Amino acid sequence: MVHHDGTLTAFLTSVLSGTVHVPQFPDGLLNRPVAFDPAVPLAYEIRETPSRGPIDTESIRDWARAHGFQVPPRGRLSREVREAWEEAHPG
């Protein structure tokens, strides 16, 4: 077992520079060139949303309060409030 007093970065630097030998690593591990393959982007679904134009969030807050929702005076509206407002105001 190898004990290293330092950060992970310092440990990796010492291993890669050859100043520390780790018996658990296979011989010749660092003799091969390192190659990296780029990640393949994951497929994702694009959801189309109706084009409404700009929406006044203060109007949504007023509507939500009038319909019993608790909303903060500023900041992001909850998904629940936004979906309820969209359902009440289609298109």
C-alpha positions in Angstrom: 0.0 0.0 0.0 1.3 3.5 -0.9 0.8 6.3 1.6 1.1 9.9 0.3 1.0 13.0 2.4 -0.5 15.5 0.1 -3.3 16.3 -2.2 -4.7 13.9 -4.9 -3.2 16.3 -7.5 0.2 16.1 -5.9 0.0 12.3 -5.8 -1.0 12.0 -9.5 1.7 14.4 -10.5 4.3 12.3 -8.6 3.0 9.1 -10.2 2.9 10.5 -13.7 6.3 12.1 -13.3 7.8 8.8 -12.1 8.9 10.0 -8.7 6.5 7.6 -6.9 6.1 3.9 -7.7 2.8 2.3 -6.9 3.2 -1.5 -6.8 -0.5 -2.0 -7.4 -0.3 -0.4 -10.8 0.7 -2.8 -13.6 4.2 -2.6 -15.0 4.4 -0.5 -18.1 1.2 1.4 -17.3 2.8 4.7 -18.1 4.9 3.5 -21.0 2.1 3.6 -23.5 0.9 6.9 -25.1 -2.2 8.3 -23.7 -5.2 8.7 -26.1 -8.5 10.3 -25.4 -11.6 9.8 -27.5 -14.2 12.6 -27.4 -17.5 11.7 -25.7 -20.4 11.0 -28.0 -23.2 13.5 -27.3 -26.3 12.0 -25.7 -29.5 12.2 -27.6 -32.0 14.4 -26.0 -35.6 15.4 -26.8 -36.4 18.9 -27.8 -39.7 19.9 -26.4 -41.5 22.6 -28.4 -43.2 25.2 -26.3 -45.8 27.6 -27.6 -44.5 30.9 -28.6 -46.0 33.4 -26.1 -43.6 36.2 -26.3 -42.5 38.0 -23.1 -44.5 37.0 -20.0 -44.7 39.4 -17.1 -43.8 37.3 -14.0 -45.5 39.9 -11.7 -48.8 39.1 -13.5 -48.2 35.4 -12.9 -47.5 36.1 -9.2 -50.7 38.2 -8.9 -52.7 35.4 -10.5 -51.1 32.7 -8.4 -51.7 34.6 -5.1 -55.4 35.2 -6.2 -55.7 31.4 -6.7 -54.2 30.3 -3.4 -50.6 29.7 -4.4 -47.7 30.8 -2.1 -45.2 32.6 -4.3 -42.0 34.6 -3.3 -41.9 38.3 -4.0 -38.9 37.7 -6.3 -37.0 34.9 -7.9 -37.9 31.8 -9.8 -41.5 30.7 -9.9 -42.1 27.0 -9.0 -42.9 24.6 -11.7 -46.3 23.9 -10.1 -47.2 27.6 -10.3 -45.9 28.0 -13.9 -47.8 24.9 -15.1 -51.0 26.0 -13.4 -50.8 29.5 -14.9 -50.1 28.0 -18.4 -53.1 25.7 -18.1 -55.3 28.6 -17.1 -53.9 30.7 -20.0 -53.6 28.5 -23.0 -52.0 29.9 -26.2 
